[in-house]
Amino acid sequence: MRIGRRRFLVLSLGAAAFGRAHASEPLWAALRSGEAIAVLRHAAAPGSGDPPGFRLGDCSTQRNLSEEGRAQSRAIGDLLRANGISSAAVYSSQWCRCLETARLLGIGDVVPLELLNSFFGDSSAAEQRTEALLAWLRAQRFGGPVVLVTHQVNITGLTGEVPESGEMTIARIPEAGPVQVIGQVAAPA
């Protein structure tokens, strides 16, 4: 965790539904306008990593969302809508738990993006994969809300943050220099 950075935290869907916390409004405004992006760790999926021999195209070989994770994904979509984001460009890792999280948000068509795939099993790829994702992000002109659904290692590589399942890291992607984290949004309970 970086010291001295101002952080915003939305604690639950209930808080959003009964009026947005004043301190979090700049975060949501930055996300709504496309000034910042949301980088979301997939929702709750029991375990860690994937079983030996897993295959991307075969969900039966992967670690997948639990029922809690499915409910969490829908609640994250509700939280986004409660804060003025009913539609967004949604990109996802090709892992089934990420794709399902992204679809259950219900805020836009999901585009699988290889750059968001996990490098959990190959830490030597972290720097190169993170730089490739950052270059891709800098080349985009989204013009509105963007949600990337990916894995903890990818988010940590990009932002330095270590999110929990279903947690969003909200960040600005400057043309040069490091990614600027402006806040985190906890997964709805």
N, C-alpha and C positions, 0 to 999 in steps of 0.2 A: 504494500500500500504506500502510496506517495504521501508524504507529510505536507500539510499546509494547503492542500487543494480544497476548494469549496465543493461540497458534495450535497446533492439533493436526493432525498429518499422518499418515495411514496410507499407507505407501509402496507396498504391493502386496497383491494377493489372498493371496499366500503368507504374508505376515505375519499376516493375519487368520485364515487356515486353521490356523496353528500356534499359536494363542493370541493373543488381542487384546492389543495393547500397552497397558500399564496407563494411560499418559497419555491414551490416546484413549477410554477407557471412559466418562468423563463426556460426551463428545460423542455417543457411540452411545446412551447412556442418555437424553440429552435428545431425541434423534431418536425412539427407541422410544416414549417416553412422550407424544410430541406437544408437548412443551415447546418444541421447535425444529423447523424444517422443513429439508429438503434442497432446494437449488436447483441443479439439474444442467444443465450445458451439454451439449447434444447430443454424441454420440460423434463420432469422426473422420469427416469428410466433406471430401474434397479441395477446395481452392480457398477462395474468400472471397466472401461475398454470394451472389447468385443471378444466373443469366443474364438478359439483357434480355428482357422479355416473359414472365417466369415466371408461372405461375398456381397458386394454392394447391391447387386440386382436382386438379391434374395433375402427378404426381411426375416425369414424363418431362421437364418443363420446369424442374425445380429441381436444385439441388446436393444430392446424396443421400449416405447413408452408404456408405463403402467396405466391403470385406469385413473390413478391420481394425476399422472402426467397429462393424460388427455383432458381431464377437467381443468388442470392448471393452464394448458394451452388455450382452451376456450376462455378462461378467465383473463388471460393476458390480452386476448383479442377484445374482450369487453372493456378492459382497462384502457386500451388504446382508443377505442371508440368513445368512452366516457371523457377522454381528454382531447377530443376533436380529430382523431385520426381514424376515419372510417375506410380509407383507401390508401394503399401504399404500394410501392415497388417492393416485392418480397423475393429475396434470393435465399437459397438454402444449400447447405451441404447435401451431398447425394446419399448420406446415411439415412436409413428409414426413420429413425427417431427425430431427426431434424426435419425431414420432409413432412412427417405427420404433424409435428409441432407447427410448422409454417402453414400448412393447410387448415389446421383447426383454429388458427387466429381469425380466419374469415375476413381478411382485409385486402385480398388481392390474389391474382394468379401467382403461383409459386414457380420461380425459375431456378432449376437446379444449377449450381455453380461449383465446378470442380475446385476452384480456388478456396472454397470454404470447407473442403473435406479435411477431416482430422489427420494430423500427423503425430498422434499420440504414440504410435508404435515406432516412430522414426524421428527422434528429437534432433538428429543431425539436419533434418530438412526444415526446421523451424525458421531460421533466419531467411532462407531463400523463399520459402512459401509465404512468409509474412511480407517480405518486400514485394513479391509479385501481387499479392492482394492489395497492398497499399498503392502500388502503381496503377492497378486497375481502378481502384476507387478514385484516385486523383484524375483519371482520364474521363470519368463519368460526369454527366450533367443531368442529375436526376430531376430537379425542378419541383420536388415535393418530398413527402415522407418516404423513408427507406428503412426497411428492416432486413437485417442479415441474420439468418438462423444458422448457428454453427456450434462448435465444441469449445470447452473450457481452454484447451491448449491454444487454439486459434485466437480466442479473445485475449488471453494473457499475452500471446506474442504480439498482437496488434496494439493493445492498450496498456499492458502492464497490470491489469486488474485480474482477479481470480474470482469469477462469478459462480454463484450457486446455480443449480438447475432452475431454469425459468427466469433467471435474473437478466435484465437488460442493462447494458452499458451504453450510455448516450455520449457520443463523441463527435467532435468536429474533425474534418480531414483537411488540413491546410495544404496549400500547393507545395510547400516545403516544410521541413522540420517534423517534429514528432506529432503523433495523433494527440488531440487535446480532449481529454475526458472531462465532460461537464457535469456528469452525474450518473447515478445508478438507480434503477427502479427494481425493487425487490419483487419476487414472484408473488402473485396474490395467494393468500392463504386458502 
